[in-house]
Amino acid sequence: MTSDRRRRARDTPENPWAGQGSVLLDIGGDVGAVVVEMPPSMLGVEVEIRPVGAASDRSAHLPHVAVVDRPVAGRSVPTLVYPGVVEGDHELLVKGSGRVEMVVRVRGGEVTETTWTGAASAGAGAAPSGGRAGDG
């Protein structure tokens, strides 16, 4: 492989469309899903989800997803999608911030749809996922 081709391969995302299409939601029983419409300024920001009260367990891995544009009714909408979340109240926080931005209630077998009410935005200290190399 020539150095030119290696450079292009390194600089091109493996799948530039990852996360921007349909998401399979595996819900039922006590498992639901969460979809949050986000401000465009937060595109690329990673947001963690955890059960309310889990903040004391600092060793626990917190599932997180990035804000991406998804096609909805002929337009693009920045969203977070958490495909399998156990029923209960859950906190959303910008990855690494430690500050709870909002709380959502999840019911098993249902999709909770909501709009971001958190104060964080890309201009207020939130880092896009691409800006945190090595996290994950």
Secondary structure, DSSP 8 states (H G I E B T S, - for coil): --HHHHHHHHHS-S-TTTTSS------BTTEEEEEEE--GGGTTBEEEEEETTGGG-TTS---EEE-EEEEETTEEEEEEEEEEEESEEEEEEETTT--EEEEEEE-TTSEEEEE---S--GGGT--BGGGSTT--
